[in-house]
Amino acid sequence: MTTTHTPKDKGQDSSARHDGRPRGHIGWIVAGSLVVGLVAALLLVAAPFISAGDSEVVGAVLCGFALGWALLAVLSVRFTDQPQRWAVVPALFMGIGGLLLVVFGSGVDEVLKWVWPPALLALVIWMAVRVHRQLRSRSGRWLLYPVIALLGLASIGGGYETVREAADAKAYPMAGQLIDVGGHSLHLNCTGSGSPTVVLEPGGGEMSSNLGWITPAVAGKTRVCVYDRAGRGWSEPADAPQDSAQIATDLHTLLQRGNVPGPYVLAGHSFGGLYVRTFAARYPDEVAGMVLVDSTASKSAAASPGDPGSSDILGRASALVSSSARVGLGRLFSQFSFGSLPPRSRDEVRATGATAGNLRSTIDEYVQANASMEQSAALRDFADKPLVVLTAGSGNDAAWQAKQKDMAALSTNSAHRVINGATHEALIAEQEYAAATTQAIIDVVSSVQSGAPLVK
C-alpha cells in the first residue's frame, strides 16, 4: 500500500519541481538573510572606521542591509529551487547609496535626499511583484511583505519630509545673520536699542523662536539678542561636543564677531541656565546681570573623567535615532507641540523641530548634560550683580525648589520669584507666564541702568 503525504509549508516550496536543484528551506534563508542584514547594519554603525556623522551612519546601515539582500540572492540560488535573483537589485541600490554616504558624507546627502524616495518607491513596487511571482513559500512571503511595506512607508515619508523641508526654508527665512564662530556658523538676531544688551538662551532642545513671546517684549525696553545653538534652528551643526563650556565659548565669539559689545544681561531657561552661568563664570567683566528661568541646577564635578569611548558610542546612537526624522517621524511629533506660542514662532519651531539635524543636536545636548551641569558650577559668586531666579509653581518637587533657592544665593542682590500656576515650559511658551519672565528681565535691566537694588 502506498501512502500519499501532503506537503506542509515549513519554509520550503509546496509544489515540488524535479529539476535536480535542492529544494532547501527558503523560509529559513529569508529569515536568516534579514537577520544578517540587521546585525551587519548595527555592527557597521559601531565600526571605528565609520565616521559618527549623520550621513555616514545612515550609509553604514544601508551597507548592512545590502549585505542581507545579497545573501538572500546567493543562498536562494545555491541551496533552493526558488532562486530570488531579484534580491540583487535592492542589494545594489542600498549598497551603492550606502557607500556614497560613507565616503562622501553630507556632500552627497543633499543630492540623494531628492533621489532616493521616488527611486525606493519604484523599487518597492517592483520587489513586491517579484516576491509574488517567484516566492511560493508562505513563511517567506510573511517575512518579506512587512519589510517591503516598511520600505514603502519610508520612501513616502522621506519624499514628504524632503519636500516639506524645502517649502519650510522658503516660508520661514532667517531673520538676522549667520556668523562663523570657528568651523561652523551660528544664527544671531538682535532687535531693539539701548544698554545693557539682553542675551536670551533657549532651553534644552529649543531654538530662538521658542522665545517668541519674550524677545519682542524685551526689545521695546532695550537691545535684545537671541541666537540658535549649533545644529538648532538656522545654525549649522558643529563637530565638537556641545557641552556648557563649548556653548559659552561659541556664544562669546558670536557676540564679539557680531559686534554686540557688553555689558550683557543673560537670561537662560532650563538648560539655558547652565550655559549663562558658565558664560558668567568665564567672562565675569562682561556680564552685568542675570535671569535664571526655572534653570537646571549645577552639580559637583565627578570624581573620575568620563570614558571617551562611551561618548563615541552615544554619538553614533544619537545619529542612528535622529535618522528617523529623515522619513518624517519627527514631523509627526512637532505638529502637536508649541500651540501656545505666537503663530509665526510656533510654525518656525514646528518646521525646524522636525529635521534630523535638530533631533541629533537635541540628543547630543542631553548626552552632554552631566558635563554641562559640572561646568556651570564654576560660578560660585555673582557678587552684588542683579539676579532674578524664576521658579515654576507647578510640577516641581521640594528638591527642585531648594536648588532654585541655592541659585538665588549666588548674589547679594537677588530675588527668587515662584510663579504660581506656571509649569516649566509655560514660563516661556504661554503668554500669561512669559510676561512674568519678561518682567524679570526688565527688572534686572532697570537695576543695571540705575544701580539700585532689585525689587524683591
C-alpha positions in Angstrom: 0.0 0.0 0.0 1.3 3.5 -0.9 0.7 6.3 1.4 0.5 9.8 0.0 1.8 12.7 2.2 0.5 16.2 1.7 3.4 18.6 1.9 3.2 21.1 4.7 4.8 24.5 4.3 7.9 24.7 6.5 9.6 27.5 4.6 10.0 25.4 1.5 8.3 25.0 -1.8 4.8 23.5 -1.5 4.8 22.3 -5.2 8.0 20.3 -5.8 10.0 20.7 -9.0 12.1 17.8 -10.1 14.9 19.6 -11.9 17.8 18.3 -9.9 18.1 21.5 -7.8 18.0 21.1 -4.0 14.7 22.3 -2.6 16.2 23.7 0.7 14.3 25.7 3.2 13.7 29.1 1.6 11.8 30.4 4.6 14.8 29.9 6.8 17.1 31.5 4.2 14.8 34.6 4.0 14.8 34.9 7.8 18.5 34.4 8.2 19.3 36.9 5.5 17.1 39.6 7.1 18.7 38.9 10.5 22.2 39.0 9.0 21.4 42.4 7.3 20.1 43.9 10.6 23.1 42.6 12.6 25.6 43.8 9.9 23.9 47.3 9.9 24.4 47.6 13.7 28.0 46.3 13.6 28.9 48.8 10.8 27.3 51.7 12.7 29.7 50.8 15.7 32.7 50.2 13.4 35.6 52.6 14.3 36.4 53.1 10.6 32.9 54.7 10.0 32.6 58.3 11.0 30.0 59.2 13.6 28.4 61.8 11.3 24.7 61.5 10.4 25.2 60.7 6.8 28.0 58.2 7.4 25.9 56.3 10.0 22.9 56.1 7.6 25.3 54.9 4.9 26.6 52.2 7.3 23.0 51.0 7.9 22.3 50.8 4.2 25.5 48.8 3.6 24.5 46.3 6.3 21.0 45.9 4.8 22.6 45.5 1.3 24.6 42.5 2.6 21.4 40.9 3.8 19.7 41.2 0.4 22.8 40.0 -1.4 22.9 37.0 0.9 19.3 36.2 0.1 20.0 36.2 -3.6 23.1 34.0 -3.3 21.8 31.4 -0.9 18.4 31.0 -2.6 20.1 30.3 -5.9 22.7 28.0 -4.4 20.5 26.0 -2.0 16.9 26.1 -3.1 14.7 25.6 -6.1 13.2 29.1 -5.6 16.0 31.4 -6.6 15.4 35.0 -5.6 17.7 36.7 -8.1 15.7 39.9 -7.8 17.3 40.5 -4.4 20.5 41.6 -6.1 18.7 44.8 -7.1 17.9 46.1 -3.6 21.4 44.9 -2.6 23.0 47.2 -5.3 20.6 50.0 -4.6 21.3 50.1 -0.9 25.0 49.2 -1.2 25.8 51.9 -3.7 23.8 54.6 -1.8 25.4 53.5 1.5 28.9 53.6 0.1 28.4 57.1 -1.3 27.2 58.3 2.1 30.1 56.7 3.9 32.7 58.0 1.6 31.3 61.5 0.8 29.1 62.2 3.8 26.9 65.2 3.8 28.4 66.3 0.4 26.3 63.8 -1.4 23.4 63.7 1.1 21.8 66.9 -0.3 21.5 65.3 -3.8 20.5 61.8 -2.6 17.6 63.1 -0.4 15.8 64.1 -3.6 16.6 61.0 -5.5 16.1 58.1 -3.1 12.4 58.4 -2.1 11.0 58.0 -5.6 13.6 55.5 -6.6 12.9 53.4 -3.5 9.2 53.6 -4.1 9.6 52.3 -7.6 11.9 49.6 -6.3 9.4 48.6 -3.6 6.7 48.1 -6.1 9.0 46.0 -8.3 10.1 43.9 -5.3 6.5 43.2 -4.3 5.8 41.9 -7.8 8.9 39.7 -7.9 8.1 38.2 -4.5 4.5 37.5 -5.6 5.7 35.7 -8.7 8.8 33.9 -7.6 8.4 33.1 -3.9 5.9 30.3 -3.3 6.8 29.8 0.4 4.1 31.3 2.6 6.6 31.8 5.5 9.0 33.6 3.2 6.2 35.9 2.0 5.1 36.7 5.5 8.6 37.7 6.4 9.3 39.8 3.2 6.0 41.6 2.8 6.2 43.6 6.1 9.8 44.6 5.2 8.7 45.7 1.8 5.8 47.6 3.3 8.1 49.4 5.7 10.4 50.4 2.9 7.4 51.7 1.0 6.4 53.8 4.0 9.9 55.1 4.4 10.0 56.2 0.7 6.7 58.1 1.1 7.7 59.6 4.4 11.2 60.5 3.1 9.8 62.2 0.0 7.3 64.2 2.1 9.9 65.3 4.5 12.3 66.4 1.7 9.5 68.5 0.1 8.4 70.0 3.3 11.9 71.0 4.4 12.4 72.8 1.1 9.0 74.5 1.5 9.7 75.5 5.1 13.0 77.0 4.1 11.1 79.4 1.7 8.2 80.0 4.1 10.4 80.8 7.1 13.5 82.7 6.0 16.1 83.5 8.7 15.9 86.9 10.4 19.3 88.2 11.5 22.6 86.8 10.3 24.8 83.8 10.2 28.3 84.3 11.8 31.2 82.0 11.7 32.4 81.1 15.2 35.2 78.8 14.1 34.3 75.9 11.8 30.6 76.4 11.9 28.2 79.4 11.7 25.6 80.4 14.3 22.4 82.3 13.8 22.2 85.7 15.7 19.3 88.1 15.6 19.4 91.4 17.6 16.5 93.9 17.8 15.6 97.0 19.9 18.1 99.5 21.2 19.7 100.5 24.4 22.1 99.2 27.1 22.7 96.8 28.6 22.1 94.2 25.9 19.9 91.3 26.9 21.1 87.9 25.5 18.5 85.1 25.6 19.5 81.5 25.9 16.8 79.0 24.9 16.2 75.8 26.9 17.3 72.2 26.1 16.3 71.1 22.6 14.9 74.6 21.8 15.6 77.4 19.4 15.3 81.2 19.2 11.7 81.0 18.0 10.7 79.3 21.3 11.2 82.8 22.9 8.6 84.4 20.6 6.7 86.0 23.4 9.7 87.3 25.3 12.0 88.7 22.6 9.7 91.4 21.1 8.6 92.5 24.6 12.1 93.0 25.8 13.1 94.7 22.6 10.7 97.5 23.5 12.9 98.3 26.5 16.5 97.7 25.4 18.5 95.8 22.9 17.9 92.1 22.9 19.8 89.3 21.1 18.6 85.8 20.6 20.5 83.0 18.8 20.4 79.3 17.9 23.0 76.9 19.3 24.9 74.6 16.9 22.6 72.3 14.9 19.5 74.1 16.1 17.2 76.4 14.2 19.1 78.2 11.4 22.5 77.4 12.9 24.9 74.9 11.4 26.0 71.8 13.2 29.4 71.6 15.0 31.9 68.8 15.1 33.0 69.5 18.7 30.8 68.2 21.6 28.4 70.9 22.7 28.8 71.0 26.4 28.3 74.1 28.5 31.9 75.3 28.2 31.9 75.0 24.4 28.5 76.7 24.1 29.7 79.6 26.3 32.8 79.9 24.2 30.8 79.9 20.9 28.4 82.5 22.3 31.2 84.8 23.3 32.8 84.5 19.9 29.4 85.1 18.3 28.7 88.3 20.2 32.2 89.6 19.5 32.1 88.9 15.8 28.5 90.1 15.6 29.6 93.5 17.0 27.4 93.1 20.2 29.5 94.7 23.0 28.8 94.2 26.6 27.7 94.6 29.3 25.2 91.8 28.9 22.2 90.7 30.9 21.9 87.0 30.4 18.6 85.2 30.6 18.6 81.4 30.3 15.6 78.9 30.5 16.1 75.4 31.7 19.4 74.0 30.3 20.0 77.6 29.1 20.5 78.5 32.7 23.6 76.2 32.8 25.0 77.9 29.8 24.6 81.5 31.0 26.1 80.6 34.4 29.1 79.1 32.6 29.4 82.2 30.5 29.2 84.5 33.6 32.0 82.4 35.2 34.2 82.7 32.2 33.6 86.3 31.3 32.6 88.0 34.6 33.6 91.5 33.5 31.1 91.4 30.5 28.1 90.2 32.5 26.1 92.9 34.4 23.1 90.8 35.4 21.3 87.5 35.0 17.8 85.9 35.0 17.5 82.1 35.6 14.2 80.8 34.3 13.4 77.6 36.1 17.0 76.7 35.4 18.6 73.3 35.7 20.9 73.2 38.8 24.6 72.7 38.8 26.3 69.7 40.4 29.8 68.9 41.7 32.4 67.5 39.3 32.6 63.8 39.0 35.4 62.0 40.8 36.7 60.5 37.6 36.6 61.7 34.0 34.1 60.1 31.6 35.1 57.4 29.1 35.8 58.9 25.7 34.7 55.6 24.1 31.3 55.8 25.7 30.8 59.3 24.2 31.6 58.0 20.7 29.0 55.2 21.2 26.4 57.6 22.4 27.2 59.9 19.4 26.6 57.0 17.0 23.4 56.0 18.7 22.3 59.7 18.5 22.9 59.7 14.8 21.0 56.5 14.3 18.0 57.7 16.2 17.9 61.1 14.6 17.9 59.4 11.1 14.3 58.6 11.8 13.5 62.2 11.1 14.6 61.6 7.5 11.4 59.6 6.9 9.1 62.1 8.6 8.7 60.7 12.1 10.0 63.9 13.7 7.3 65.9 11.9 4.6 63.8 13.5 5.6 64.8 17.0 6.3 68.5 16.1 2.8 69.1 14.7 1.2 68.6 18.1 3.5 70.9 20.1 4.1 74.5 20.8 0.5 75.6 20.3 0.8 78.4 22.9 3.5 80.4 21.1 2.7 83.2 18.7 1.6 81.7 15.3 4.8 82.6 13.4 7.1 81.4 16.2 5.0 78.2 16.6 5.3 77.4 12.9 9.1 78.1 12.9 9.6 75.8 15.8 7.5 73.1 14.2 9.4 73.3 11.0 12.9 73.1 12.4 11.9 70.6 15.1 11.0 68.1 12.5 14.5 67.8 11.0 17.2 65.2 11.6 19.8 67.8 12.4 17.6 69.3 15.2 16.9 65.9 16.7 20.6 65.0 16.6 21.7 68.2 18.3 18.9 67.8 20.9 20.0 64.2 21.8 23.7 65.3 21.9 22.8 68.1 24.3 21.3 65.7 26.8 24.3 63.4 26.3 26.4 66.3 27.5 24.1 67.2 30.4 26.4 65.9 33.2 29.4 67.8 31.9 27.3 71.0 31.4 26.0 70.8 35.0 29.5 70.3 36.3 31.0 73.2 34.3 28.2 75.6 35.3 29.2 75.1 39.0 32.3 77.3 38.2 30.1 80.3 39.0 30.2 80.4 42.8 29.8 84.1 43.5 27.8 86.6 41.4 28.8 89.4 43.9 26.1 92.1 44.1 25.1 91.9 40.5 21.3 91.8 40.0 20.0 88.3 39.7 16.4 87.0 39.4 15.6 83.4 39.8 12.2 82.4 38.4 10.7 79.1 39.5 7.6 77.3 38.1 5.0 76.9 40.8 3.6 73.8 39.2 5.3 70.5 38.5 8.3 70.9 40.7 9.2 68.9 43.8 10.8 70.2 47.1 14.3 69.3 45.9 14.0 71.4 42.8 12.6 74.3 44.9 15.6 74.0 47.2 18.1 74.1 44.4 16.3 77.2 43.0 16.9 79.0 46.3 20.5 78.0 46.3 20.9 79.7 42.9 19.4 82.9 44.2 22.1 82.9 46.9 24.8 83.4 44.3 24.2 87.2 44.5 23.6 89.5 47.4 21.3 91.5 45.1 18.9 88.8 44.1 15.2 87.9 44.0 13.6 84.5 44.0 10.1 84.5 42.5 7.8 81.5 42.3 5.3 81.9 39.5 2.1 80.2 40.8 0.3 78.1 38.2 3.2 78.1 35.7 4.8 74.9 34.5 8.4 74.7 33.4 7.6 75.3 29.7 4.8 77.7 30.4 7.3 80.3 31.6 8.3 80.9 28.0 5.6 79.3 25.9 2.3 80.7 27.4 1.7 84.5 27.1 0.5 85.0 30.7 3.5 83.4 32.3 6.0 84.6 29.6 5.0 88.1 30.8 6.4 87.3 34.2 9.7 86.2 32.6 9.8 89.4 30.5 9.2 91.5 33.6 12.0 89.8 35.5 14.4 90.6 32.6 13.3 94.2 32.5 13.7 94.5 36.3 17.3 93.3 36.0 17.9 95.7 33.1 16.5 98.6 35.2 18.7 97.6 38.2 21.8 97.6 36.0 20.8 101.0 34.5 20.0 102.7 37.8 22.4 100.9 40.1 19.5 100.5 42.5 18.9 97.1 44.2 16.3 94.8 42.7 12.7 95.0 43.9 12.0 91.7 45.6 
